[in-house]
Structures are given as structure tokens and as C-alpha cells.
Amino acid sequence: MSSLKGWQDLPLATTVPASTSEAVQTGQWRSMRPIWDEKECIHCLQCWIQCPDKSIKANADGKVTGVDYFYCKGCGICAAVCPKKAIEMRPESEFIEQ
Amino acid sequence: MPRKDITSGNWAVAEAMRQINPDVVAAYPITPSTDIPMRFSEFVADGLVDTNLVTVESEHSAISACVAASVSGARVMTASSANGVALMHEIFPIAASYRAPIVFGLVNRSLGAPINIHCDHGDSMAERDSGWIHIYCEDGQEVYDTTIMAVRIAEQKDVLLPIFVCQDGFITSHCFEPIEFMDDDVVRKFIGERDPLFPLLDVDNPVAYGSLVLTDYYFEIKRQQVEAMKHVEKAYLDVAAEFAKITGRNYPLVDKYRTEDADYIMVIMSSAAGASKETVDRLREKGHKVGCLRIRLFRPFPAKVIVDALKGAKAIAVCDRAASLGAPAPLFTEIKGALYDAGIHIPANTYVYGLGGRDFFPHNAEEAFMDLINKKMSPEERYLGLRE
């Protein structure tokens, strides 16, 4: 509790700075991680369109470049919609650093 | 030059609104406050104000629109009564915690049922814990003057709270009496421009209002509102002093009428103070040392000045135009608490009067004063003007 602010240090009027959700690492919620296979990808952008968290990264040429793991919650929609099965969902436990 | 006109309490509010020229008025009509938005809508139609008048489908929407406009940075006013006020209830604490300095013409009327359009204070007393400033006015002049002062008090940076300017339904709102109006430019200079703290329209400094907080921060935000209330008395006194310099009209926190040497004091609010003061004069002529203390500022409750005014009395009669069913009446409870905190034990009678607009006559006031003079004191609630 000690990290919480007292009433005199809080902004007034219930206000908080806007756009603070950009700083929230929703990727921490993820239990399954999408692994993108660049060699299989045909850049149809179905995953980019369907991702609810704007976590599929694409460049100005319309090419998929990877996954933004800071925000990706691991819902698996990208893997489900991929016509080439170029995205595989794998458990986060495989990526725990020893 | 200030001008005098014969007008009503409601029209006086509307005239103040015309002079204040608020950015937004969102209102829904309800008797007896209907005259306020109705008259003001004529000013809008005639192009006399720049106000965006938002005509909504309910009081709940009216106050919701007011809150949104106020936190956007607009100067906002509205009016309502009774069940309209009750329908707004959900939004009142939100307005207060968003620190939205809305100025509200509250025309006191009984809450149904039974349905009744006449005055008592049950509607505003039900909002006494909603976080708004409450000022109760005795007559139309005071309503006009207070509406203008309210803009400044509410918008003061260390206050930033919404404010009810209460007047008695029909008695004050519809009776025509001479009222002195200030010049438009004097009013506009007095109120100045609103300088909002966190306007939503300031896109360079974006904020969010009313985010979810749970056990972590709710308590702290309420504590901030407690602090804001502590600044109201000083803000009020500063604004009232400046107002008095311009108009010559003084509005202290409480109106002390012949209380200085009084043995017996009646404590009362709003228009009924007239009958009380009249009775004070009559009883003084008969040699009774009586006085009347009218409470103007009710939230925050100015306990210290009230105790100072009452501490020399032998007995007091507290008159409430509202009942707290199953408990002592609201004003009486506050007065008792203030005296207790000051360590003063004055015998006090509690009277409820005027519910549903029942007239309060000088003989009703005399009945209460004579109880004090004849030492007929008891803690039981008494009723003035009620048929047993």
C-alpha cells in the first residue's frame, strides 16, 4: 500500500492523464504466445486486420514484420485466421528464462 | 446605473443568467422552477445571450449535460425543483467529485407523494450530503444577488464545487417584489471569465474524468472534496465583501436579526424568516428579548458563526421546513451538533413547519417563541401550523 498516493498528492476532480492505457503491458496477461513463421507468411494481412489489440506489426509496404509482445494477449485469433498456418500458438512456459 | 423592477424570484434568476451569459444551460422544466428556463429560453431566442440551451427529455439528462459541459470548460447553469431534483440525484455527487462549478437555481418544493407543488425544503435537504454548496435565500433580491455571487464562489480554484441557490417555491419564486438589478457590464466584470482547471477541450493536456477506482483511491478523492468544502466560507466571505462594495448589499453567512442581546432565538431558513423577524419586533415591543438567526449557508455548515450567535441565549427554537422521518429534523441536528462541539448546552426545541407549502404566519412563530419564554422545553419534535 505504501506506493499509493495520499489525497494531497492526487490530481483533483477524479482526473488522470489521458492515454495512460498505452503504458499498460497487456502482454503480461498472455499464456499462449503466437510464433510467426516468416517463410510461410504470404502477407495477406488477415492477422493484422483481425488482431483486437493491434499487435501484429506491419510495414508501409503492407508486409507483416512480427508480433508486438508488449500488447499481445495471446488470444490466438491470428493463428486461427491464417490461411497458411504460419502462426503457431505455443505455451508461455516454453519461454520462461532460466 | 442599477435599475429597479418589479419582478419574481424566478425571473430574477433568469435575469441574472442573461447577465452572466453562461456557455451552456441544459434544463428540463418543473413547477415551480419552470419560469427560469422558460424566461431564459426567450433570451436565447431573442439573441440576447450566446448560450447553448440544451433542451433535454428529463432532469437526469439535464444535469448530465451540465456536468459534461462543465468539465469541458464551459460556464454552466440550470434550475429544477422537487422530483426533478430527486431525478437528478444520481448525478449530483458526480458533479461534485468532478469539481464542476455548476450554478443551480433550486426552487424548493415538496417531494411527492402526495403530489404537491408548494414549498418545503425536503428536496434540497435530501441532497445535503451530495457534495454541493447550499445557500438559502429569503427574498427575490437575495436570490438575484446570490446567483451572481455563486458563479464566483463555485469557480474559485480552491473550491471548485457546484452550488445550489435555494429559494422558496411560489413564496419567493412567483411573488412579485421590487428588485434592484446591476448593470450588465458590472455583472460581467464581477464574474469575469471562467478559467477551468482541467477542461476536456484542452486537447494539448488531455485528461480522463471519473476513471474506475476501487478500494485504492475512492477514499482519498472524497477527502479532497472535504478539503474543498473547508475553503468555501473564506471564498464566500471574499466574494460577498467584493459584492457589497459594488452594490451596498451585505450577505453574511448567517443573518442575525436582533440576536445580540437576545435571551430567546429562533433559528430558521429562507422566506419564513420574514414572519419570524416580524414576530421578533412585536415581542420586543412587549419587552421580550427575542431574536432571529437565519442560516444562509447550509453546506458547508458554518458552525462557528452559528455558535457565536447562539451562545448567549437562554433557549432556542430551531425551525425546519423539512422532516427527517424517524430522526430529528436536519437543521436541528446540525445546530445541536455545533453546540455540542462547542461545549454549550442550551435548551433547544425543534419545530417542523410549512410542509407542502403550509403557510408560516407570525402567530406560528409567536407560538414557538412563547414556548421558550414560558420554559416549555422538551426534546420531542413539535409542529407549527399542523392540525392535530
Interface residues (C-beta under 8 A of the other chain):
Chain A: L4 K5 G6 W7 L10 P11 L12 A13 T14 T15 V16 P17 A18 S19 T20
Chain B: V71 S97 Y98 R99 L160 L197 F198 P206 V207 A208 Y209 G210 S211 V213 D216 Y217 F219 E220 I221 R223 Q224 E227
